[in-house]
Amino acid sequence: MKLENGRFAPGIQLLQIAMAHSHEMARAQDRINEINQRVISGSRL
């Protein structure tokens, strides 16, 4: 999308993709943290 000043701005679809990616990465990080906690708990036994 081109702005009045001639510069380009990200379109709505790109922003939606970026937000979906951000949420997916957050879920992946939560899963990594959960697995790490299970590993740590298991190593204490």
CNS distance restraints for C-alpha pairs under 8 A (distance, minus, plus):
assign (resid   1 and name CA) (resid   8 and name CA) 5.64 0.50 0.50
assign (resid   1 and name CA) (resid   9 and name CA) 5.37 0.50 0.50
assign (resid   1 and name CA) (resid  10 and name CA) 6.20 0.50 0.50
assign (resid   1 and name CA) (resid  11 and name CA) 5.60 0.50 0.50
assign (resid   2 and name CA) (resid   6 and name CA) 6.15 0.50 0.50
assign (resid   2 and name CA) (resid   7 and name CA) 5.81 0.50 0.50
assign (resid   2 and name CA) (resid   8 and name CA) 4.37 0.50 0.50
assign (resid   2 and name CA) (resid   9 and name CA) 6.10 0.50 0.50
assign (resid   3 and name CA) (resid   7 and name CA) 5.40 0.50 0.50
assign (resid   3 and name CA) (resid   8 and name CA) 5.76 0.50 0.50
assign (resid   3 and name CA) (resid   9 and name CA) 6.68 0.50 0.50
assign (resid  10 and name CA) (resid  14 and name CA) 6.12 0.50 0.50
assign (resid  10 and name CA) (resid  15 and name CA) 6.71 0.50 0.50
assign (resid  11 and name CA) (resid  15 and name CA) 6.41 0.50 0.50
assign (resid  12 and name CA) (resid  16 and name CA) 6.16 0.50 0.50
assign (resid  13 and name CA) (resid  17 and name CA) 6.23 0.50 0.50
assign (resid  14 and name CA) (resid  18 and name CA) 6.12 0.50 0.50
assign (resid  15 and name CA) (resid  19 and name CA) 6.12 0.50 0.50
assign (resid  16 and name CA) (resid  20 and name CA) 6.12 0.50 0.50
assign (resid  17 and name CA) (resid  21 and name CA) 6.09 0.50 0.50
assign (resid  18 and name CA) (resid  22 and name CA) 6.12 0.50 0.50
assign (resid  19 and name CA) (resid  23 and name CA) 6.20 0.50 0.50
assign (resid  20 and name CA) (resid  24 and name CA) 6.13 0.50 0.50
assign (resid  21 and name CA) (resid  25 and name CA) 6.12 0.50 0.50
assign (resid  22 and name CA) (resid  26 and name CA) 6.21 0.50 0.50
assign (resid  23 and name CA) (resid  27 and name CA) 6.25 0.50 0.50
assign (resid  24 and name CA) (resid  28 and name CA) 6.21 0.50 0.50
assign (resid  25 and name CA) (resid  29 and name CA) 6.10 0.50 0.50
assign (resid  26 and name CA) (resid  30 and name CA) 6.19 0.50 0.50
assign (resid  27 and name CA) (resid  31 and name CA) 6.27 0.50 0.50
assign (resid  28 and name CA) (resid  32 and name CA) 6.24 0.50 0.50
assign (resid  29 and name CA) (resid  33 and name CA) 6.13 0.50 0.50
assign (resid  30 and name CA) (resid  34 and name CA) 6.16 0.50 0.50
assign (resid  31 and name CA) (resid  35 and name CA) 6.17 0.50 0.50
assign (resid  32 and name CA) (resid  36 and name CA) 6.08 0.50 0.50
assign (resid  33 and name CA) (resid  37 and name CA) 6.16 0.50 0.50
assign (resid  34 and name CA) (resid  38 and name CA) 6.34 0.50 0.50
assign (resid  35 and name CA) (resid  39 and name CA) 6.22 0.50 0.50
assign (resid  36 and name CA) (resid  40 and name CA) 6.13 0.50 0.50
assign (resid  37 and name CA) (resid  41 and name CA) 6.04 0.50 0.50
assign (resid  38 and name CA) (resid  42 and name CA) 6.02 0.50 0.50
assign (resid  39 and name CA) (resid  43 and name CA) 6.17 0.50 0.50
assign (resid  40 and name CA) (resid  44 and name CA) 6.62 0.50 0.50
assign (resid  41 and name CA) (resid  45 and name CA) 7.16 0.50 0.50
